[in-house]
Amino acid sequence: SRRVPEKRRLGMVDRTGQWLGLLRDSGFVGEAQPARRSGGQDAVTEASSVIMQGITKTRRMLEQNRGVYMALRGGLEEQERDALDTAVRGFITDCGQRIDDLKGMVRGRAGGGANVQEHRRGMVLSLLESLDALSIAFQGFRAFRVQR
């Protein structure tokens, strides 16, 4: 019988590719590199890695497009800004849900000892801090549009 990946059994669906695809189709980010799994990673570590890669790529994309987003002339059109805002807002929302799902995985996962559990909690905390930093950067973009 075929084994169903644990992330799928727990209701976690990796949408990083979907969001990066939307951003790529909008012309805001280059080709995504596939995540590589090392043989020793468990489902929690793998899911954390995928989420962090998505946050990092989205933050990098915002930084790279800051000038054209905020240019009053020769920058992005309003509909392009709307598309970028919608894609990033959707990614942040989806990512927050995926981190919540990951927290549930960490709580429901026994084994590996206290050090492993603390490491997993630390990964979740790191993801939350990175998502918060991305949200703050995105709020700066949104504040620019409101001020214009």
Buried (B, 14 or more C-beta within 10 A) or exposed (E): EEEEEBBEEBEBEBBBBBBBBBBBEBEBBEEBEEBEEEEEEBBBBBBBBBBBBBBEBBBEBBEEBBEBBBEEEEEBEEEBBEBBBEBBEBBBEBBBBBBEBBBEBBEEBEEEEEEBBEBBEEBBEBBBEBBEEBBEBBEEBEEEEEEE
